[in-house]
């Protein structure tokens, strides 16, 4: 995985979690290692949504030259 893709996944994860309703956000932030079925379902949903978002951003950036911030 490229460094750019890793950054996109991280940014997408953060945005996805930020946009969650309070009860889902609570599960992700306060119960990250839970094996409860509902917690696992929420974690999978967030990971899936974040990966789709990051891959969308990657397609949008494809072929564009980006310059790192100073």
Backbone bond lengths (Angstrom), bond angles and torsions (degrees), N, CA, C in turn:
res aa  C-N    CA-C-N  psi(-1)  N-CA   C-N-CA  omega(-1)  CA-C   N-CA-C  phi
1 X - - - 1.449 - - 1.520 108.09 -
2 X 1.300 114.88 135.97 1.461 119.23 179.66 1.529 110.19 -74.63
3 X 1.306 114.80 160.03 1.466 120.38 177.96 1.530 109.89 -62.77
4 X 1.328 116.51 -38.97 1.467 119.71 179.52 1.527 110.52 -62.74
5 X 1.336 116.80 -42.90 1.465 120.18 -179.29 1.527 110.32 -65.71
6 X 1.314 117.28 -39.31 1.468 120.57 177.78 1.526 110.34 -61.11
7 X 1.320 116.54 -41.39 1.469 120.04 178.29 1.520 111.25 -66.64
8 X 1.331 116.91 -37.89 1.455 119.93 178.04 1.528 111.45 -65.43
9 X 1.342 116.69 -41.24 1.465 119.75 177.47 1.527 110.85 -62.56
10 X 1.319 116.97 -43.14 1.458 120.07 179.42 1.530 111.02 -63.18
11 X 1.324 116.32 -45.48 1.464 120.42 179.43 1.531 110.59 -62.80
12 X 1.316 117.44 -41.85 1.460 121.60 179.58 1.527 110.89 -65.61
13 X 1.340 117.17 -39.99 1.470 120.98 177.26 1.528 109.40 -60.64
14 X 1.324 116.60 -49.17 1.465 120.22 -178.54 1.524 111.61 -60.91
15 X 1.317 117.11 -42.92 1.462 120.49 179.94 1.525 110.76 -66.50
16 X 1.325 116.66 -42.08 1.458 120.71 -179.68 1.527 110.97 -62.55
17 X 1.328 116.92 -44.92 1.470 120.37 178.80 1.524 110.20 -64.94
18 X 1.311 117.16 -42.10 1.463 120.99 -179.98 1.534 111.43 -59.82
19 X 1.318 116.87 -34.72 1.461 121.37 -176.90 1.531 114.10 -83.89
20 X 1.331 117.53 -4.53 1.470 120.93 -179.00 1.521 111.64 -70.18
21 X 1.336 115.16 156.37 1.460 118.06 171.45 1.536 107.91 -72.77
22 X 1.318 116.45 166.51 1.464 121.15 -169.83 1.525 114.24 -60.08
23 X 1.331 118.99 -40.08 1.460 118.57 -175.72 1.532 111.58 -70.75
24 X 1.326 117.72 -34.73 1.465 119.77 176.89 1.530 110.46 -72.39
25 X 1.320 116.30 -40.52 1.461 120.09 178.20 1.538 110.07 -60.35
26 X 1.326 117.10 -40.40 1.455 121.98 177.57 1.531 111.18 -59.25
27 X 1.319 116.84 -42.25 1.467 120.56 179.08 1.524 110.48 -62.28
28 X 1.329 117.07 -47.84 1.469 121.33 -177.16 1.531 111.11 -64.86
29 X 1.318 117.31 -43.27 1.463 121.03 -174.02 1.524 112.31 -80.72
30 X 1.322 117.19 -42.86 1.463 120.20 -171.71 1.526 115.42 -99.81
31 X 1.330 118.24 -10.71 1.466 121.02 -178.41 1.534 111.41 -135.89
32 X 1.324 118.38 51.57 1.466 119.86 -173.22 1.535 114.54 -66.47
33 X 1.312 118.42 -23.34 1.470 120.85 -176.91 1.526 112.52 -107.49
34 X 1.312 117.48 10.44 1.460 121.48 -178.55 1.523 111.10 -64.89
35 X 1.323 115.63 144.34 1.464 120.60 175.68 1.525 111.12 -106.96
36 X 1.325 116.80 10.03 1.455 121.80 175.55 1.523 109.37 -61.37
37 X 1.312 117.87 138.82 1.466 122.47 -174.78 1.531 112.38 -56.93
38 X 1.327 117.14 -45.07 1.467 120.33 -179.70 1.521 110.05 -63.94
39 X 1.316 117.21 -41.68 1.467 121.06 179.62 1.524 110.49 -63.45
40 X 1.326 116.90 -42.27 1.464 119.84 178.36 1.529 111.45 -63.74
41 X 1.320 116.65 -40.79 1.471 120.24 178.84 1.528 111.49 -63.09
42 X 1.324 116.42 -42.56 1.465 120.09 178.60 1.529 110.06 -64.55
43 X 1.320 117.39 -43.48 1.473 121.30 179.64 1.522 111.20 -61.01
44 X 1.318 116.35 -43.79 1.472 120.03 178.57 1.524 111.09 -63.52
45 X 1.319 116.82 -42.77 1.461 121.61 179.56 1.531 110.85 -60.43
46 X 1.321 116.44 -45.97 1.461 120.75 -179.03 1.528 110.23 -65.82
47 X 1.320 117.56 -43.54 1.465 120.50 179.59 1.530 110.86 -62.59
48 X 1.316 116.83 -41.64 1.464 121.02 179.93 1.530 110.79 -64.57
49 X 1.325 116.03 -47.21 1.464 120.62 179.73 1.524 110.98 -61.61
50 X 1.324 116.64 -44.24 1.465 120.48 -179.80 1.526 111.47 -64.19
51 X 1.330 117.66 -40.59 1.468 119.28 179.95 1.519 111.55 -66.36
52 X 1.331 116.96 -39.43 1.470 119.16 177.02 1.520 111.13 -62.71
53 X 1.324 116.74 -40.98 1.461 121.28 179.80 1.529 110.90 -64.65
54 X 1.327 116.79 -45.92 1.467 120.62 179.73 1.525 111.15 -62.39
55 X 1.327 116.71 -41.08 1.463 119.85 179.67 1.528 111.55 -68.86
56 X 1.330 117.09 -32.65 1.469 120.49 174.30 1.522 110.21 -64.15
57 X 1.321 116.28 -46.40 1.467 119.86 178.30 1.526 110.98 -60.97
58 X 1.333 117.23 -38.79 1.470 120.80 179.53 1.528 109.81 -62.54
59 X 1.320 117.57 -43.18 1.476 120.19 178.09 1.523 110.96 -62.86
60 X 1.334 116.25 -38.96 1.469 120.03 179.60 1.528 111.61 -67.03
61 X 1.329 117.26 -31.72 1.460 121.15 -179.09 1.529 113.10 -86.63
62 X 1.323 116.82 -11.78 1.460 121.30 -176.22 1.531 110.59 -55.73
63 X 1.314 114.77 126.84 1.449 120.84 178.93 1.515 114.58 85.82
64 X 1.314 117.12 -8.06 1.469 120.29 178.78 1.519 109.17 -92.96
65 X 1.298 115.27 144.40 1.455 121.31 177.79 1.526 107.04 -91.39
66 X 1.318 115.47 127.42 1.467 119.85 177.70 1.509 109.26 -115.30
67 X 1.288 115.59 143.71 1.455 121.64 179.41 1.520 108.72 -112.05
68 X 1.333 117.32 128.86 1.466 118.91 179.50 1.528 111.21 -62.69
69 X 1.303 115.11 145.27 1.471 120.14 176.77 1.515 109.18 -68.97
70 X 1.328 116.77 147.98 1.483 119.78 -179.87 1.507 111.50 -69.10
